[in-house]
Amino acid sequence: MRDRILKELKNHMGDYVSGEELSNKLQVSRTAVWKYINQLKASGYVIDSQTKKGYKLLESPDSLLPYEIKESLNTDFVGGEIKFLEEVDSTNLYAKRMAEDGFSDGTVIIADEQLKGKGRLGREWVSPKGKGIWMTIMLKPGINPSHAAKVTLLAACAVNKAISETCGIDTRIKWPNDIVCNGKKLCGILAEMGAELDEINYLIVGIGINVNIDKDEFPEELHSIATSIKIEKGMDISRKTLVVNILNNFEAYYKTFLQTGSIAGFIPEYKEKSAIIGKEVSIISSTQRFTGKVLDISAEGQLLVELEDGTVKEIISGEVSIRAKDGYI
């Protein structure tokens, strides 16, 4: 209902719309209208209220309410249902709970703040209120579970392209799931699934982007490895525009993947934007650590690394971390 009231206010932009008109059109009480108007005000919308005139929208914040996003989307199913949360433990955890009761393919969960945001390997992800994009795309792909990791790579391409389109900064992809700028982490992508032996019940793609975070809002221990679009661009940018571009790009890449069964068509773009091809890196897993030079990324998305003895090892995306020999990347 909050979205429907916002839509009506925008349809009457510059004019007042009475509480009675909203009440009659939306089939709710005037008290309910007043309650939702106050919710919008609390979310940053500047709304003038006048007795006998009604309500007039004066100013909109950088909001991620579903209506704000849907009005600009150009997708067939991704974002067909958008659930916005003021705060949540994490959008991926919420999506997992939601998946147990069923969901529409392409549902998007967006939170203004995460209290327990997480990245790969259980790491914490700092997710301050109103400062970033914390969202999860929920999917029902008819693919074998062994191919699920490929969706992480195409998501990285989609996000990297959207950041370039929206912000005009040069970002790179750190295999398999991070977006970096000037050697610091800007975005993390975490894909998780519920699956049986040969069937995926759900695949969720979590995307966390540091958008309008100032340097002093990061914990001091992250200053050398984390950054935000605002820090790199020198100005705030529209979270809504960035979300729309991500979802539009993601669906286009994802539909091609489903149609072809391959990510080979995206790999040239992925390699062009790679942050690590040609670099000496350390590869860390739960059982071993070794160093080598990144030679290439295969058509299937594996990392090809030349070890110190000259042999070439194929690294599969999973429970591994990549680090530069002298820092994050």
Order of alpha helices (4+ residues) and beta strands (2+ residues): alpha-alpha-alpha-beta-beta-alpha-beta-alpha-beta-beta-alpha-beta-beta-beta-beta-alpha-alpha-alpha-beta-beta-beta-beta-beta
